[in-house]
Amino acid sequence: MGIGGVEARHDTVLQARQSAAHNGRQTQRAAWSTPGIREQAWMVSSADLSTLLSLASRGDQDAFGRFYDATSHRVFGMALSVVGDRGGAQALTQEVYVSAWKSAPSFDASCEGAGPWLVAIAGAEMREASKQRPIPDPL
């Protein structure tokens, strides 16, 4: 998945979430009751994440998409705590995954897990974002 693919997948996921929120809880429940959806997105083992990232490091776009699906909710939560608004958090999450795609060839599953690897990239992006944030006026 090229950088454009990461951005397109990110936009698609955000549109699906916004649509579910807009259509109410019933739509969201229906989406999560679909067999396999919850397991694919939320219950991926650390070993599976490392396997997906190893495949992505060799250019497998589908594997990176599944890695994104399994981890983006956590990265978005981290980003939201840093920037404080959904729009900024969405943009920051996108930057994290663009950086992750570019850095994927450097991933070595024998040295580190995919989770810590992604957290290191996310931390670097978020530190950079917090430096660029304006300091609020005390009053």
C-alpha positions in Angstrom: 0.0 0.0 0.0 1.5 3.3 -1.1 1.1 6.4 0.9 -2.0 7.3 -1.1 -3.4 3.9 -0.1 -2.8 4.5 3.6 -4.6 7.9 3.2 -7.5 6.3 1.3 -7.9 3.4 3.8 -7.8 6.0 6.7 -10.4 8.1 5.0 -12.6 5.0 4.3 -12.4 3.9 7.9 -13.2 7.4 9.2 -16.2 7.6 6.7 -17.5 4.2 7.9 -17.2 5.3 11.6 -18.9 8.6 10.9 -21.7 6.9 8.9 -22.3 4.4 11.7 -22.4 7.3 14.3 -24.7 9.3 12.1 -27.1 6.3 11.5 -27.3 5.6 15.2 -26.3 2.8 17.6 -28.4 0.2 15.7 -26.1 0.5 12.6 -23.0 0.3 14.8 -24.3 -2.8 16.6 -25.1 -4.4 13.2 -21.6 -3.8 11.9 -20.0 -5.3 15.0 -22.3 -8.3 15.1 -21.0 -9.3 11.6 -19.0 -12.5 12.2 -15.3 -11.9 12.1 -15.3 -8.1 12.2 -14.6 -7.8 15.9 -11.9 -10.5 15.8 -10.2 -8.9 12.8 -10.1 -5.4 14.2 -9.7 -5.9 18.0 -8.4 -9.3 18.8 -5.2 -9.7 16.8 -2.3 -11.2 18.7 1.1 -9.7 19.1 2.5 -12.4 16.9 -0.1 -11.8 14.2 0.7 -8.1 14.3 4.4 -8.9 13.8 3.6 -11.2 10.9 1.5 -8.6 9.3 4.2 -6.0 9.7 6.8 -8.3 8.4 4.7 -8.9 5.3 4.1 -5.2 4.9 7.9 -4.6 5.2 8.1 -6.5 1.9 5.5 -4.3 0.3 2.3 -6.3 1.0 -0.3 -3.6 1.0 -3.1 -5.9 2.2 -1.1 -6.9 5.2 -0.4 -3.3 6.1 -4.2 -2.6 5.7 -5.0 -5.3 8.2 -2.2 -4.0 10.5 -3.9 -0.6 10.3 -7.3 -2.0 11.0 -6.0 -3.8 14.0 -4.1 -0.9 15.5 -5.5 2.4 14.4 -8.0 2.7 17.2 -5.2 2.7 19.7 -3.1 5.2 17.8 -6.1 7.4 17.3 -6.8 7.4 21.1 -3.2 8.4 21.7 -3.4 11.2 19.1 -6.7 12.5 20.6 -5.0 12.8 24.0 -2.2 14.8 22.5 -4.1 17.2 20.2 -7.5 17.3 22.0 -9.7 17.4 18.9 -11.0 14.7 16.6 -9.9 16.4 13.4 -6.4 16.9 14.6 -6.2 13.4 16.0 -7.3 12.0 12.6 -4.6 13.9 10.8 -2.0 12.9 13.3 -3.1 9.2 13.1 -2.7 9.4 9.3 0.8 10.8 9.7 1.7 8.0 12.1 0.7 5.4 9.5 2.4 7.2 6.6 5.6 7.1 8.7 5.0 3.5 9.6 4.6 2.5 5.9 7.8 4.3 5.0 9.6 2.7 8.0 8.2 -0.8 7.6 11.3 -2.1 5.7 13.3 -1.4 8.9 11.0 -3.7 11.0 12.8 -6.8 12.4 10.4 -9.2 14.1 13.4 -11.0 15.7 14.4 -7.8 17.6 11.1 -6.2 18.6 7.3 -6.6 18.5 5.1 -4.7 16.1 3.3 -3.0 19.0 6.4 -1.4 20.5 7.7 -0.5 17.1 4.5 1.3 16.2 4.4 3.0 19.6 7.9 4.4 19.0 6.8 5.8 15.6 3.6 7.2 17.1 5.5 8.7 20.0 8.0 10.5 17.6 5.1 11.9 15.5 3.2 13.0 18.6 6.2 14.7 20.1 6.7 16.6 16.9 3.0 17.5 16.8 3.1 18.7 20.4 6.0 21.0 19.6 4.1 22.6 16.8 0.9 23.1 19.0 0.5 26.7 20.2 0.8 27.2 23.9 -2.6 28.2 25.3 -3.0 31.6 26.9 -3.2 31.1 30.7 -6.3 33.3 31.0 
